């Protein structure tokens, strides 16, 4: 009896970690993720490249930078990593050499993050994105709109989803570890509104009670983030909770977790998007004779 239960538990765990998902979802995620590398490096976070001009003694590498023989960021190192990263992402975007180019993107972007966050705070919105870069090359070739169910695709997508949920869930423990219970009861959001408040956020300075209640709501939302895994309507509806949360956060205090939001798309049925089929429909309508 115990053996049967153990086998059933292992089978359930395996089916959860290796679900059958369409390979087309991987193809779409690759396009979004590798395309976002250019946005991240060149548009939203160009300050990372500026670390090439900082004195070497200011470099205090993250843990991974201490256990691996990573070089101190110099002008040559930073520019070399940046150029190699963008070239690798461009190759991966073509859908060719996806394993080699994808692996190169992961390792180069990991080094890019070490360069970025070895001089101060570490942003937690890159965790799921790094997971995505690590697992997407494992699937191999994948085509737009391909509905073929595949366990390799399912495992890759599931890993990204776990990274998204872990970012929320573990953020609760980080808040309590570094901020204590005062993160919830104190003036956490009030300080954020005063420092970074937009024209939509400034009126919240007169509503301290609402801000404290919001802090409690954030904790509850993050602890309940595993509901994203619930199949059916509950999971689909819960997906909109973090979307609305990030929109409100950006509107009021100007903070947006773009890499994390990119990975949040892994919960959607991206395999439905097929630009080739869309282009074929547009061409068919253009060729159709005008009515009358």
N, C-alpha and C positions, 0 to 999 in steps of 0.2 A: 504493500500500500504506500509506504513512504517512498519507495523507488518510483512508483507510478506518479506520485505527486511531484517528485523532483524532476522527472522527465517532462511532465506537463509544464512545470514552471520554466524549465530551460527552453522548451519549445515556444512558450508564450513570449519569453524574453527575446528569443531569436527572431520571432515574427515581428516584434515591435521594433527592434533595431534594424532589421533587414526587410522592411515592407516593400511590396511591389509598387513602384511609382513610375510614371512615364519618363522615358529618357529625355523627352522634349522639355521637361521642367529643368533638367540639368543644363540643356543648351541655352535656355533663356536666362537662367541664373548666371551662367558663365558670361554671357554678353553683358549683363547688368554689372556683375562684380568686376570683371576686367575693364569694362568701360569706366567704372567709378574710380579705378586706380588713377586714371588721368585727371579726373575731377579733383580727387583728393590731393595729388601731388602738385598739380599746377594751379588750381583755383582756390579750394577751400583751406588748404594748409600749406601755402608756399613758404611759411616761416621755417619749416623743417630744413629746407635748403640753406637757410641763413646760419645754421649751426656750423657750417663749414668755416665760418670766419671767427668762431669763438676760440679762446685760448684752450689748449689741451688740458691744463689742470682743472678746468671747470667740468670736465667729463667725468661723471660718476655713473658707470654703466649699471643697467638693471641686472638682476640676478643672472639672466641668461648671458649677458655680456661679460659677467665675471667668470662663468664656468667654461665659456667658449673663447677661443683666441680671436676675438673680434678686434679689428684695428681701431685706434683712436680716430674719431672723425677729423679728417683734414680736408682741405679743398679738393684734393684729388680723389679721396675716398668718397666723399659725399656726392660729388659730381658723377663719379663713376657708377655708384649705386643707383643714382637717379636715372641716368641715361640707360643703363642696363635694365632697370625695372620697367621703364616705359617701352623699350624695345620688346622685352619679353611679353608684356601685356598686349602690345600690338599684334605680335605673332599669335598669342593665345586667342585673341579676338577673331582671327581668321578661321578658327576651328581646325587648324592643322597643327600637327605636332603638339596636341593638347597636353599630353602627359609631361613631355620635356619642358615645354614653354610654361605650363601651369606650375610645375614644380619650381622652375626658376623664379616665377612671380612670387610664389610663397616665400622662398628663402630671402629674396631681395627685399620684399616688403617687410619681412620680419626684421631684417637689418635696418631698414628705413625707420621702423618703429623704435628700435634701440637707439638710433641716432636722435629721434624726436624726443624721447622721454627719459633720456639719461642726464637731463639738466634741470629736472624739477618734477612737477606732478605727472601722473600717468592717467590718461583718459581711458575709462573702462568701456567706451563704445567700440573698441577695436577687437574685442575678444571674439565675438561671433564672426566678424569679418576675416580674422586670421584663420579661424576654423574652416570657413568657406574656401579660402585660398588653399588650405591644406588638403581638403577632401575632394574638391571638384576635379582635379586631374586624375583621380583614381578611376573614374567612370569610363574613360576612353572616349571614343567618337560618339557624338550625340547630335541629332538633327532637330531643327526647329519643328515644332508641331508633332513630333513623334510620340504617339500614344502607346508605344510598346512598353508593357510593364517590365520592370527590371529591378532586381534586388540591389545591384551595385548602385543604381541611381537612388533607390530608396535609402540605402545606408548613408550616402553622401548628404542627401537632403535632411535625413533625420539628425545627423551630426550638427548641421547648421542650425536646425530648430532647437536642439538641446543647448547649443551655444547661446542662442537668443534668450531662452528661458533662464539659463544659468546666470546670465548677466543681470536679469531682474532679481531673481531669487537671492543670489549671493550678495547683491547690493544692500539688502536689508542688514546682513551681518556686518558688512563693511561700515554702514552708517552707525550701527550700535557699537562697533569696535572702536571707531575713531571719534565719533560724536557722542556716544552714550545715549541715554534716554532723553537727553536734552535736544538731540536732533529732532525728536518728535514734539517735545513739549516747549522747546525754546523758540528763538526767532530766526530759525534757519532760512526760511523763505523770505522773511522780512529783510534780512541782510542781502539776499539775492536781488530783491526788488529795488532796494535802495542803491545797490551798486550797479545793477545792470538793467533796471526796469525800463521797458519801452513805454510809449504813450498809452498803451493798453494796460500795462502793469502798474504804472504810477498810482492810479486810484486805489490799488490794493494796500498802499501804505496806511490808509485810514481804516483798514479792515483786518486787524491783527488776529482776531478770532477765526476768521475765515481761512487765513493762512495756516494757522495751527491745525485746523480741521483738515486742510489739504495735506499737511504733512502726515497725519494719520491715514488719510486715504491713499497716499503714495505707498506707505508701508503695506497696507492691506492689498493694494493692487499688485505689488511686487511679490508678496507671498503667495498670491493667488495666480501668478503667471503660469503655473503648470496647466491651468484650464485651457491654455492654447492647444494642448494635446488632445482634448476631448473631441471625439469625432462628431460630425453632424453640426446642427445649428448652434449648439453652445460654443464650440470652438470657433466657428465662423463669426459669431457675434462678438466673442471675447477678443478677437483679433483687432476689432476697431477700438478697444479700450486703449491700448498703447499708442495707436495712431492718433487718436484724439488727444491723449496725454502729451505727446511730443509736439503736436500742433499748438496746443495751449502754452506749453513751456516756451516754445520759440516765440510765440506772439507776445508773451508777457515779460520774459527775461532774456530773450535772444539766444537761448541755448538750444542747439539742435544736434542730435546724434545721427548724422547721416550714414556712416558705415553700418550702424546697428539697424537703421530703418531699411537699408538695402537687404540685409539678411532677414528681416521680418517678412519680406516678400516670399521667402521659402515656404510659408504656410499657404500660399495662394496657388491656384491651379494655373501656373504659368505655361503649362504645355498647350493651353488653348490659344496662346499667341503664336501666330505663324506669319511673319512678314511676307513670305513668298505667296501664301494663299491670299493674303490681303492685296498684294500687288496684282495677282491674277484676276481678282474680282474687279479691281479698278480698271484693268485693261479690258476686261469683258464688257464693262459698262461703257467704256469709251468707244468700243467697236459696235455696240448695239445701235441699230438705226433709231433715229429720233422719232417719237410718236407723231402720228398724223402725216 
